[in-house]
Amino acid sequence: MCVTFLLAANVSRLEAACTISSTGVSFGTYDVFAPAPTDSTGSVVYDCDPSDKNIRITLSTGSSGTFLPRELTNGLDQLAYNLFDNAALTSIWGDGTGGSNFYFIKNPHPQKPVALTIYGRLPPLQDVAAGAYTDSVVVTVDF
């Protein structure tokens, strides 16, 4: 099971320059009988020049259309999961709507890569059919 990140950047001025990359969250094999959740991580890395200010990074809902929960799909089968911006898994990473939060920094450190961890969790005991479950989440970086 994998969450694929597609990258979209919105440039607010022509002289701005940021390098952005992302790594998806891969949950591996999910055991429907395991009593514990399945956790994994991914990342977003950005590196901006000194003129870039007010970096805002959002994650889309994916195919579910909602942040609570996001859903991995395999045909008509769905597996609930979510993505968080903290290791305690208490803050859903989204766009600031629907109970979600986004990453924002007013004055990022110039020309030094910043790696942000995306924390993923599949709740336990979801009765789903065997197969490959996927979702695509768009990472949007405004600078």
N, C-alpha and C positions, 0 to 999 in steps of 0.2 A: 504494500500500500504506500502510495507516494503522493505528496502534494507538490505540484509543479508550479514554480514561480515564473511568471512572465514579467518582464520589466518594462515600465513606461516612465519616461521622464518628461516633465513639463518645465521648459526653460523660460524664466521670466525676463531675461535680458540677453542680448546677443553676446556680450563679453563674458558671461558666466561660463564656468567650466567645472564640471564634476565628472568623475569616473565612478560608475556604479556597477556592482555585480551582486548576484544572489545565489544561494544554494537552497534547494528545496528541502522540505522535511520528509524523511523516509521512515515510515513506522515499521517496516519489515513485516514479519509474519504475525498476524493477530490471532490469539487463541480465544475463541468465544467462551470458553469455560474458565479462563483465568480470572481470579477475583480482584486482581490489581489492574489499574489502568496501564496502558502502553504509552510511554513517553518517548519523544525524540526531539532533536533540534535541527534548525537550519540557520541561515544567516543572510544578512544584507550588509554589504560593505560599501562605504562611500568615501571618496577622497576629493575635496573641493579646493579651488584656488582661494586666495585671500579675499577676493571681492564677493564671494558667496556668503550670504547671511540667511537666516530664517529657513533652515532646512526642515522640511516636513515630509515624513515618510508614512504612507498609509498602505494598508492591505485591504483588498476587496473581500467581499463575502464568499467569493468562489461561486460554484454552481447552485448553491442553496438559496442565494438571495437574502440571507440573513446571517447575522453574526452569532446567533445563539439557537441552535448550534450550526456550525458549518457542516457540510456533508460530503463524504467520499462516496462515489457511486460506482456501481457495476451493473450496467443495464438499469433495471428498475429497483434494484436493491440499494439501500443507503446505510452508511455507517457514520454515525455522529462523531465529530471531533472538533477541536478548536485550536487556535493559535494565540499565544500570549506574549506579552512584552516583558514578563518578569519570571524569574525562576520559581516563585511561589505559585504561579499559574492562577493569579487572582485578577489580572488585568488583560482583557481580550484586546488583541491588536487589530484594529480596524481603521475607521476613518473619522471617529468621534461621534458617530450616530449609533443608535440601537444598543447603547450600553458599552460601546467600544471606546478605546483610546487610540491615539496616534503618537508617533515619535516627533518631537520638535526640539530644535536647539537654535537659539538666536544667533550665537556667534561660535560656529564650529572652529576647531583647531585647523588652521589652513595647511594644506598640503601634507596632511598626515592621515593615512587611512583609518577610518573608524569602523569597527566591526560590531554590528548589533546582532544579538542572538534572538532567533525566533523559537519559542518553546511550543512544542506541539503535544497534545494529549488526546488519546482515544479512550473514552470511558470503558470500563469493563462490562462483561456479560451482555454484549449486544449479539443477539441471535441473527446472524447473517449467513448467507450461502458462501461457499468457498469461491474464490476468484480474485482478480486484480481490481482493487478499488482505487480510484484516482479523483483528483480535483485540480483545478487550475485557479490559482490566486494571483491577482495582478498586484505587483508592488509599484506604487507611484511615488516618485521623489520630486517634490517641488523645491526649487532653490532660486 
